[in-house]
Amino acid sequence: MNKRRLSDVILAMTGFILSPLSWWNDMLVNVPLAYLFSWPFSAMHEQLFVPSFIIGYWLTNLLGLVMLHQGSTGLLKKQPDKFSFKSSFIVSLIYSALILIVVMLGWVESPTEYLNR
């Protein structure tokens, strides 16, 4: 396997893990990354936690979709692209709504609340 092909495989695998297609890995990768993303915003103001958490979550999903698309395009150059942004966006929206519900129910708290304990 040449370096280019290996980098495409790694890019596609990393993209898959970050993308909404890997629903099984959300709580292990995307949610912690979104939490880390929201940390500095919540330190500025407590009310920025939820919006920045959702934006961070969406960004990890978007980054995953882009990486998956780029990696798979590199691997399958002769085949047409069957990537559906619309369906991936809808899945990402549903996951984001679920994350919002989890945060609103208090199952995930702001980092400053954990630090104040």
C-alpha positions in Angstrom: 0.0 0.0 0.0 1.5 3.3 -1.0 1.5 6.4 1.2 -1.2 8.2 -0.7 -3.6 5.2 -0.4 -2.8 4.8 3.3 -3.5 8.5 4.0 -6.8 8.2 2.1 -7.7 5.2 4.3 -6.8 7.0 7.5 -8.7 10.1 6.4 -11.8 8.1 5.5 -11.7 6.1 8.7 -11.2 9.2 10.9 -14.0 10.9 8.9 -16.3 7.9 9.5 -15.7 8.0 13.2 -16.4 11.7 13.4 -19.4 11.6 11.0 -23.0 11.1 12.0 -22.8 7.7 10.2 -21.0 6.3 13.3 -23.8 6.8 15.8 -22.2 4.1 18.0 -19.1 6.3 18.5 -20.8 9.6 19.2 -20.6 9.5 23.0 -16.9 8.5 22.9 -15.7 11.0 20.3 -18.1 13.8 19.1 -19.7 14.7 22.5 -16.3 15.0 24.3 -14.9 17.1 21.5 -18.0 19.3 21.5 -17.6 19.6 25.3 -14.0 20.6 25.0 -15.0 23.1 22.3 -17.7 24.6 24.5 -15.4 24.9 27.6 -13.8 28.3 26.7 -17.2 29.8 25.7 -18.8 28.7 29.0 -15.9 30.2 30.9 -16.7 33.5 29.2 -20.4 33.3 30.1 -22.5 30.4 31.4 -25.3 30.8 28.9 -22.8 30.2 26.0 -22.4 26.6 27.0 -25.4 25.1 25.2 -25.1 27.0 22.0 -21.3 26.4 21.7 -21.8 22.7 22.6 -24.2 22.3 19.8 -22.0 24.2 17.4 -19.0 22.1 18.4 -21.0 18.9 17.9 -22.2 20.0 14.5 -18.6 21.0 13.5 -17.3 17.6 14.5 -20.0 15.9 12.3 -19.3 18.3 9.4 -15.6 17.7 9.7 -16.2 14.0 9.7 -18.4 14.1 6.6 -15.8 16.2 4.7 -13.0 13.9 5.8 -15.0 10.8 4.9 -15.8 12.3 1.5 -12.3 13.3 0.7 -10.8 10.0 1.9 -13.3 7.9 0.0 -12.9 10.1 -3.1 -9.2 9.4 -3.0 -9.8 5.7 -2.7 -12.5 5.4 -5.3 -11.6 8.0 -8.0 -13.1 6.0 -10.9 -16.5 5.6 -9.2 -19.2 8.2 -9.0 -19.8 9.9 -5.7 -22.9 8.6 -3.8 -22.5 10.9 -0.8 -25.8 12.4 0.3 -25.2 15.6 2.2 -29.0 16.1 2.7 -29.5 12.8 4.6 -26.3 13.3 6.6 -27.5 16.8 7.5 -30.8 15.4 8.7 -29.1 12.7 10.8 -26.8 15.4 12.2 -29.8 17.5 13.1 -31.6 14.6 14.9 -28.4 13.8 16.9 -28.1 17.5 17.7 -31.6 17.6 19.0 -30.9 14.6 21.2 -27.8 16.2 22.6 -29.7 19.3 23.3 -32.3 17.3 25.2 -29.6 15.6 27.2 -28.0 18.9 28.1 -31.4 20.5 29.0 -32.3 17.5 31.2 -29.1 18.2 33.1 -27.4 14.9 32.3 -24.4 16.9 30.9 -23.5 20.0 32.8 -21.3 23.0 32.0 -17.6 22.6 32.7 -17.8 25.4 35.2 -20.4 23.6 37.2 -18.1 20.6 37.5 -15.2 22.8 38.5 -17.2 24.7 41.2 -18.0 21.4 43.0 
